[in-house]
Amino acid sequence: KKAFVTIMTLSRIPLAFLFGFFCIELEQPLWPCLIVFLLVSLTDWLDGKLARTLHAASALGAWLDVSCDLFFMIVSCLSLWLTGRMPMILPIVIIIKFTEFLVTSHWSRQIGVRQNAFFFDPFGRLSAALLYGLPILTLLVSSIVPKARIGLFAMTILFCILSSAIRIVHCLRMEHEQKNPAFNQAAKRNSSAAMERG
């Protein structure tokens, strides 16, 4: 069971190279890349669903899933950079964001906020979805309104900065509350009193 789920997860590695090949070798790679992207998205959705259904979920599986997602994003974005469709700053932003994700996930486990391998937040999920879809969105925008890519890239970077700031502030706040339980209880009492007055 686990082997099947793992193979499905790892299939994103050759698919990433195929996406890159189409980007570099084809003058109009949108449609072939779209098919590859849909296959990547399908495997990403299926491996998680199957892992839960077959009771094959594990910390290693979670690491492989996130790592294969990162691999696809890096390879696809580097191929877009090599063909002049994307600035180099975007692959760098992806690496920085992934590093921050690992650090804050570990941080949240250390202070006892989360027990899972990774710490996911709603805004972070939105940023991750944007980064995940960035390669195909870049090709789509390039084929319709090339100049609009600047707005797409700026929005992506802004979302990543906001997501990282929210995650870091959240961890800092949780750490402060863990170290100062009296302050935390007082804050809860003040909050309750304010609600009663309202």
Backbone hydrogen bonds, N-H to C=O, Kabsch-Sander energy under -0.5 kcal/mol:
donor,donor_aa,acceptor,acceptor_aa,energy
5,V,1,K,-2.0
6,T,2,K,-2.7
7,I,3,A,-2.5
8,M,4,F,-2.0
9,T,5,V,-2.0
10,L,6,T,-2.8
11,S,7,I,-1.2
12,R,9,T,-1.5
13,I,10,L,-1.9
15,L,11,S,-1.6
16,A,12,R,-1.7
17,F,13,I,-1.7
18,L,14,P,-2.2
19,F,15,L,-2.3
20,G,16,A,-2.3
21,F,17,F,-2.5
22,F,18,L,-2.4
23,C,19,F,-2.2
24,I,20,G,-2.2
25,E,21,F,-2.8
26,L,22,F,-2.0
33,C,29,P,-2.6
34,L,30,L,-2.4
35,I,31,W,-2.0
36,V,32,P,-2.0
37,F,33,C,-2.8
38,L,34,L,-2.3
39,L,35,I,-1.9
40,V,36,V,-2.5
41,S,37,F,-2.7
42,L,38,L,-2.3
43,T,39,L,-2.4
44,D,40,V,-2.1
45,W,41,S,-2.1
46,L,42,L,-2.9
47,D,43,T,-2.5
48,G,44,D,-0.9
49,K,45,W,-1.8
50,L,46,L,-3.3
51,A,47,D,-2.1
52,R,48,G,-1.9
53,T,49,K,-2.5
54,L,50,L,-3.3
55,H,52,R,-0.6
56,A,51,A,-2.9
57,A,51,A,-1.0
62,A,58,S,-2.0
63,W,59,A,-2.3
64,L,60,L,-2.7
65,D,61,G,-2.4
66,V,62,A,-2.3
67,S,63,W,-2.5
68,C,64,L,-2.7
69,D,65,D,-1.9
70,L,66,V,-2.4
71,F,67,S,-2.5
72,F,68,C,-2.3
73,M,69,D,-2.3
74,I,70,L,-2.8
75,V,71,F,-2.6
76,S,72,F,-2.5
77,C,73,M,-2.2
78,L,74,I,-2.6
79,S,75,V,-2.0
80,L,76,S,-1.6
81,W,77,C,-2.2
82,L,78,L,-2.6
83,T,79,S,-1.1
84,G,81,W,-1.7
85,R,80,L,-2.9
86,M,80,L,-0.9
90,L,87,P,-1.4
92,I,88,M,-1.5
93,V,89,I,-2.6
94,I,90,L,-2.3
95,I,91,P,-1.9
96,I,92,I,-2.5
97,K,93,V,-2.9
98,F,94,I,-2.4
99,T,95,I,-2.3
100,E,96,I,-2.5
101,F,97,K,-2.3
102,L,98,F,-2.2
103,V,99,T,-2.5
104,T,100,E,-2.9
105,S,101,F,-1.8
106,H,102,L,-2.4
107,W,103,V,-2.6
108,S,104,T,-2.4
109,R,105,S,-1.6
110,Q,106,H,-2.3
111,I,107,W,-1.8
112,G,109,R,-1.1
113,V,108,S,-2.5
114,R,108,S,-1.2
120,F,118,F,-0.7
125,R,121,D,-2.5
126,L,122,P,-1.7
127,S,123,F,-2.2
128,A,124,G,-2.7
129,A,125,R,-2.4
130,L,126,L,-2.0
131,L,127,S,-2.5
132,Y,128,A,-2.7
133,G,129,A,-2.2
134,L,130,L,-0.7
137,L,133,G,-2.6
138,T,134,L,-2.7
139,L,135,P,-1.8
140,L,136,I,-2.4
141,V,137,L,-2.9
142,S,138,T,-2.4
143,S,139,L,-1.5
144,I,140,L,-0.9
144,I,141,V,-0.5
145,V,141,V,-1.9
148,A,145,V,-2.0
149,R,146,P,-1.6
150,I,147,K,-1.1
152,L,148,A,-1.8
153,F,149,R,-2.9
154,A,150,I,-2.5
155,M,151,G,-2.5
156,T,152,L,-2.0
157,I,153,F,-2.4
158,L,154,A,-2.4
159,F,155,M,-2.5
160,C,156,T,-2.1
161,I,157,I,-2.3
162,L,158,L,-2.6
163,S,159,F,-2.6
164,S,160,C,-2.5
165,A,161,I,-2.4
166,I,162,L,-2.5
167,R,163,S,-2.3
168,I,164,S,-2.5
169,V,165,A,-2.5
170,H,166,I,-2.3
171,C,167,R,-2.3
172,L,168,I,-2.5
173,R,169,V,-2.6
174,M,170,H,-2.5
175,E,171,C,-2.5
176,H,172,L,-2.3
177,E,173,R,-2.3
178,Q,174,M,-2.1
179,K,175,E,-2.1
180,N,176,H,-1.5
184,N,180,N,-2.0
185,Q,181,P,-2.5
186,A,182,A,-2.3
187,A,183,F,-2.4
188,K,184,N,-2.0
189,R,185,Q,-2.3
190,N,186,A,-2.7
191,S,187,A,-2.2
192,S,188,K,-2.5
193,A,189,R,-2.7
194,A,190,N,-2.3
195,M,191,S,-1.8
196,E,192,S,-2.1
197,R,193,A,-2.3
198,G,194,A,-1.8
